[in-house]
Amino acid sequence: MSATEAKRLIRVGHSPDPDDAFMFHALAHDRIDTAGYQFTHELVDIETLNRRAFHGELELTAISIHAYAFLHDKYALCSCGASMGDGYGPMVVARAAGTTQSLAGKTIAVPGTLTSAFLALRLCLGAQPFEHVVVPFDQIIDVVVRGEHQGRTIDAGLIIHEGQLTYSQSHLALIVDLGAWWKGLTGLPLPLGANGVRKDLGPAAMRDVERILFHSIRYGLDHRQEALQHALQYGRDLDRAQADKFVGMYVNDWTLDFGPRGREAVERFLAMGYEHGILPTLVTPEFIGPS
């Protein structure tokens, strides 16, 4: 490529949280070779990214596995970049201890109706009725503590990201860890997020983008303290040790490659959503690279 030849623009969307920041550190700070591509980054919450993906605005975007069920015509999943909860995951918390049965008829603050956390919650509660109110993910703990949001009573909250490590600081009680529930039910990790590449880029460019993302993740894992320092600025209320723990929960071997069990988990999650009448069609996930 000549010095004057334009690089192909790849717009990247990911959440402003420590694990995504860690994953994309090398790519955002020119630590790896991006060949004939130029990457620009947009940091917005996962539910907004899910909604934007319906319009195909970004060439590479973090998406919830739940949302992917509605986006498989536009995006294919990277084999790398997964967020998996292996025996842990999104949590329902409340001001007082209780069980999943105690949530019947209650109002739960949720971070978005296309999040994998919301699909997991619906699967966990089954036919048990509950109300929900969508609240930005980083406000849910405060809303549960207050017990109110925009005039509506809030009985519990569905927390994602670093809230899983900090909710007890607000004197909230754990009702159910959905990652632990899923592992007990299926023996598999709970597939929460992935990175999708827009199909209209074509197979060659899709493979290139996946490869570059893999090297960004690999760089972060190989240069952990450097990448962690970058991630800390997105770790609301986390000290360095907590941020390191949180990153380790969601950027690990699963993130380098879904692998056979990770792919099985995605298939099972989507199939169960369909079987329970939550998803309108049975979706077989399409991955860019081989396992």
SULMO-V176950 format. One record per pair of residues at least 12 apart in sequence whose C-alpha atoms are under 7 Angstrom apart, sorted by sequence separation. I is the first residue (numbers start at 1). J is the second residue. If there is no record, write none. Layout:
BEGIN
<<I:J> <I:J>>
END
This chain:
BEGIN
<<144:156> <49:62> <50:63> <144:157> <270:283> <49:63> <50:64> <141:157> <228:244> <46:63> <50:67> <54:71> <140:157> <267:284> <56:74> <267:285> <140:159> <110:132> <112:134> <137:159> <107:130> <108:131> <109:132> <110:133> <111:134> <137:160> <104:128> <105:129> <106:130> <107:131> <108:132> <109:133> <110:134> <111:135> <100:125> <104:129> <105:130> <106:131> <107:132> <108:133> <109:134> <110:135> <111:136> <104:130> <105:131> <109:135> <111:137> <141:167> <10:37> <12:39> <16:43> <90:117> <103:130> <8:36> <9:37> <10:38> <11:39> <12:40> <13:41> <14:42> <15:43> <16:44> <7:36> <8:37> <9:38> <10:39> <11:40> <12:41> <13:42> <14:43> <15:44> <16:45> <7:37> <8:38> <9:39> <10:40> <11:41> <12:42> <13:43> <14:44> <15:45> <7:38> <15:46> <109:140> <260:291> <259:291> <13:49> <217:256> <214:256> <13:58> <109:154> <12:58> <107:153> <108:154> <11:58> <12:59> <13:60> <14:61> <67:114> <107:154> <108:155> <109:156> <110:157> <111:158> <11:59> <12:60> <13:61> <14:62> <66:114> <67:115> <107:155> <108:156> <109:157> <110:158> <10:59> <11:60> <12:61> <13:62> <66:115> <106:155> <107:156> <108:157> <109:158> <10:60> <66:116> <94:144> <95:145> <108:158> <64:115> <65:116> <64:116> <66:119> <121:178> <120:178> <94:155> <94:156> <93:156> <94:157> <50:114> <92:156> <93:157> <47:112> <92:157> <93:158> <92:158> <47:114> <91:158> <92:159> <47:115> <90:158> <91:159> <90:159> <91:160> <90:160> <91:164> <90:164> <191:265> <100:175> <190:265> <191:266> <96:172> <97:173> <99:175> <100:176> <116:192> <189:265> <95:172> <96:173> <97:174> <98:175> <188:265> <94:172> <95:173> <97:175> <93:172> <94:173> <93:173> <94:174> <93:174> <94:175> <207:288> <92:174> <93:175> <92:175> <92:176> <162:246> <91:176> <92:177> <91:177> <90:177> <91:178> <89:177> <90:178> <88:177> <89:178> <90:179> <88:178> <89:179> <88:179> <87:179> <88:180> <86:179> <87:180> <85:179> <87:183> <87:189> <86:189> <85:189> <86:190> <84:189> <85:190> <84:190> <85:191> <84:191> <83:191> <84:192> <83:192> <83:193> <82:193> <83:194> <82:194> <81:194> <82:195> <81:195> <77:194> <78:195> <77:195> <78:196> <77:196> <78:197> <76:196> <77:197> <75:196> <76:197> <75:197> <76:198> <75:198> <76:199> <74:198> <75:199> <74:199> <65:191> <65:192> <64:192> <65:193> <64:193> <65:194> <63:193> <64:194> <62:193> <63:194> <62:194> <63:195> <78:210> <62:195> <63:196> <61:195> <62:196> <80:214> <60:195> <61:196> <60:196> <61:197> <60:197> <59:197> <60:198> <59:198> <17:161> <84:250> <83:250> <83:251> <84:254> <82:254> <83:255> <82:255> <81:255> <80:255> <81:256> <80:256> <82:258> <80:257> <34:212> <79:257> <80:258> <79:258> <32:216> <27:216> <26:216> <25:216> <24:216> <23:216> <24:217> <26:219> <23:217> <26:220> <25:220> <23:220> <22:220> <25:227> <22:227> <25:230> <22:228> <22:230> <79:287> <21:230> <22:231> <77:286> <78:287> <79:288> <21:231> <76:286> <77:287> <78:288> <79:289> <76:287> <77:288> <78:289> <76:288> <79:291> <18:231> <18:232> <69:283> <18:234> <17:234> <18:235> <16:234> <17:235> <18:243> <19:247> <18:247> <19:250> <19:251>>
END
